[in-house]
Amino acid sequence: MATMNELDRFLRNWDREATSTLKLLRALPASQYDFRPDGGGRSLGELAWHLAEGDAYMSFGIEKGGFSMDMKPPNIQRPRTVEALAPGYELIHKEAVARVSKLTPADLDREISFFTGPVAIRDILWDFIIGHSVHHRGQLSLMCRLAGGQAPGMFGPNREEMAAMRA
């Protein structure tokens, strides 16, 4: 078996994380798009779509060779219903994977202009795509519960899944 390079490892991990994100998006309470536990924060629907925005903007900036405030990836318009979030995320993620798949392992060391200064593509992939997604997915899992939903287990079973396993 051939040794997997870092880019292949990233793509494999990203696919696993996207599968977990879709699982959560499909579990969000359909009537709670505007649920907002903090008046100054994002609604459930806005936070859910922010997961797609991370994939879209980061991969688009990598493809363009830098980031700017006026860049706009395709299909980034936020859906306005809970039911449209998962299919929208799937499309955005598929497009983002296609952009990142054009990279070579050597590209990971290349630095590009980011808002805070030059950043290696490797760091954008692992920190600003994977880390960012996991962070906000955790927030969304809690919001799902607060809105009356049942957030699925991500890195192990949730309490309902664990109870079913014990039964």
N, C-alpha and C positions, 0 to 999 in steps of 0.2 A: 504494500500500500504506500502510495506517495505521501511525503510529508506535506501537511497543510500549511500554506503560507499565512501570514498575518491577515492579508486582505480576505482570503477565503474564510479564515476564522471569524473575522468581523462579520462578513455576510451571513455566515451560519448563525452567529449569535443574534444578529439583527433580525433575522427571520424568526427565530424563537421568540424574541421580545415582541415582534409585530403580531405573532399568533396570540400571545397573552393579551396584548392591547385589544385585539379584535374580540377576544373572549369577554373582556370587560365592557367594551362598547356595546356589545350585544346584550349585556345584562343590565344596562342602565334603565331605570324606570321611564317608560315611554312618555308619561305625562309630566316629567320633571325637568324638561330642557332649561327652563328659567330658574330652577332652584338655585338659591344663592345664600349660603349660610353666613356670609360676610358681605354686607352691603357694598363694600369697596372692592370686593374680589370678583373673579370670573364666575359666571353661572356654570352649572353642570355642563350644558351644551358648549359653552365657550371654552371651558377647560378641556373637554373631550376633543374639540377640534384643534386645540393648541398642540396636541400630540401629533396630528397630521402636519401642522405648520412646522414643527421641528424637523421632521423628515424632509419636507419640501424645501424650506429655506436653506438648510445646511447643505443638502445635496446640490441645490441650484447654485449656491455660492461656490462650492467646490468646482462644479462644472464650468462656471464663468471665470474662475481663477481669482475670485475676491468677492467681498461683500459691500453692499451699499444700502442706504436706507430706502432708495427708490426701486430696488429690484423686486420683481413679483413673479414667482413661479407660476406655471400653468395650473389651472383647476383649483386654485387656492380659496375660492369663494366658500365661506362657511355655510354648511347646510343649516337649515332652520328647524329641523325636527330630529328627535333622538333616532328615529328609524333610519334616517339618511346618513348618520354619522359613520357607522361601520362601513357601508359601501363606499362612501367618500374617502375614508381613511385607506381602504384597500387600494383604490385608484392612485391616491397620492403616494402611498408606499411603493407600489409597483413602479411608478415613474421614478421615484427616488432611487430605488434599487438599480434601475436601468442606468441612471446617471453614474452612480458609484461603481457599478460593474465595469465601466469603461476605464477605471483606474488600473494601474499596474502596482505590484508590491513596492516598486521603487518610488512611486508617487507619494507614498505615505510620509516620507521624510521631507517632501517639498513644503515650504511655507508659503501661505497666501495671506493677503491682506484681510484682516478681520477687524471688527469695530474697535477692539482694544489694542491692535497692532498685529504684527505677523504671527501666524499660528500654523503649526505643522498640520497637514491634512489628517495624520494619524490622531492627533488630539481632537480635531473636530469630529471625527468618526466616533471615537470611543467616549469622549466626554460630552460633546454637544449633541450627539444623536442618541447613543445608548444611555448615558448617564441622565441626560435631560428627560428622556422618555420614562425611565424607571422612576425618577423623582416625581414627575407629574402624574404618572399612573397611580402611584401611592396616594397622592392627594385625591385623585378621582375615585379611587376605591373607597376612601372614607366618605367622600361626598355621596357616592352611590348609597352607602349605608344610611347616611343622614337623611337622604331623600326617600327612604323607605325601600330601597332595593337590596338585593343580595349580591355583593361583590364576590366573584368567583376567586378561588385560590389561584395565586400566581406562582409562587415558589414552594408550593405545598398546598394541602387542602385548606379550605376555609372551615369555619366551625360546623356548618351544615354538611359539608362533604365529609368531614371527619366523623360526625355522628352517624352518617349513612354507612361509612366503612365499618364502624364498630357494631352496627345493628346486624 
